[in-house]
Amino acid sequence: MASKQSAHGSSARTKEFDIDLAAEGNGRHRGPNYVLAEVSVDANSTLRIEIEAANQYDWQLDVWFVDGSLEVGDVFCEGDSVPDDMVPNWVERVAGVVGRRLDGGR
C-alpha cells in the first residue's frame, strides 16, 4: 500500500498499521488474523482507512472522529460502494483498532 497514490491526493498525510486481530482480542471469526491498514487524512479532516488482508477483498472506509469515537461514513469494497449491513465484522473490528490507535490507545 505504501507505494500507492494517497486516497486524497498528494497533500494527504498517511500512517500505516500492521494489525494482529487475534492479539487485539478479536480472534478469527470468518476473517483474517492479520491486516495492513493505511490511514490518509485530507485537508477536510476526513480519514480514509484502506485495508488489505491476504485472501480478502480490499476495503476502504471514510471515517471521522466525533465526540471521541470513530464514525464510519462511506464504505467501499474493491472500489464499489457497500451498504452498512454488508460490511464484514472483521472490517469493523479493524476500523475500531485503527480508531483506538489514532486516539492514542493501544
C-alpha positions in Angstrom: 0.0 0.0 0.0 2.8 2.4 0.7 3.6 2.8 -2.9 0.1 3.7 -4.0 -1.1 7.3 -4.5 -2.8 8.6 -1.4 -6.6 8.3 -1.5 -7.0 12.1 -1.1 -4.2 13.4 -3.3 -0.6 14.4 -2.7 -1.3 16.7 0.2 -2.7 14.0 2.4 -0.7 12.5 5.3 -0.6 8.8 5.8 0.1 6.3 8.5 0.3 2.5 8.2 -0.7 0.0 10.9 0.0 -3.7 11.0 -2.9 -5.2 12.9 -2.9 -8.7 14.5 -6.7 -9.2 15.2 -6.1 -12.2 17.4 -3.7 -10.2 19.6 -6.2 -7.4 19.7 -8.7 -9.8 21.3 -10.6 -10.2 18.0 -9.9 -13.9 17.2 -10.5 -15.3 13.8 -14.3 -15.2 13.1 -14.7 -15.6 9.3 -12.0 -13.1 8.6 -8.2 -12.7 8.5 -5.9 -12.7 11.6 -3.5 -10.1 10.1 -4.3 -7.0 8.1 -2.4 -3.9 6.9 -4.4 -0.6 7.3 -3.3 2.7 5.8 -4.9 5.8 7.0 -4.9 9.0 4.9 -6.0 12.4 6.2 -7.2 15.1 3.8 -7.4 18.8 4.2 -11.1 18.5 5.3 -10.1 16.2 8.2 -11.7 13.2 6.5 -9.9 9.9 7.2 -9.7 7.2 4.6 -8.8 3.8 6.0 -7.6 1.4 3.3 -7.5 -2.3 4.4 -5.6 -5.1 2.8 -5.6 -8.7 4.0 -4.5 -12.0 2.4 -7.2 -13.8 0.5 -9.7 -10.9 1.2 -11.1 -8.1 -0.9 -9.6 -4.6 -0.3 -11.8 -2.3 1.7 -11.8 1.5 2.0 -13.7 3.4 4.7 -14.3 7.2 5.0 -14.4 8.0 8.7 -14.4 10.9 11.2 -13.8 11.3 14.9 -17.0 12.6 16.5 -17.0 13.2 20.3 -14.1 10.9 20.7 -15.4 8.0 18.7 -14.9 6.8 15.2 -17.9 7.3 12.9 -17.9 5.4 9.6 -19.3 7.2 6.6 -18.9 5.7 3.1 -17.6 2.2 2.7 -16.1 0.7 -0.5 -15.1 -2.8 -1.4 -12.7 -3.0 -4.4 -13.9 0.5 -5.3 -17.7 -0.2 -5.2 -19.9 1.4 -2.6 -21.2 -1.1 0.0 -24.2 -0.6 2.3 -23.5 -0.7 6.1 -25.3 -4.0 6.6 -22.9 -5.7 4.1 -19.7 -4.8 5.8 -18.0 -7.9 7.4 -17.4 -7.8 11.2 -13.6 -8.1 10.7 -13.6 -4.9 8.7 -15.5 -3.1 11.5 -13.0 -4.5 14.1 -10.1 -3.2 12.0 -11.7 0.2 12.0 -12.1 0.1 15.8 -8.4 -0.9 16.3 -7.3 1.9 14.0 -9.5 4.4 15.8 -8.1 3.4 19.2 -4.5 3.6 17.9 -5.1 7.0 16.3 -6.7 8.2 19.6 -3.5 7.2 21.5 -4.8 4.0 23.0 -3.4 0.6 22.3 
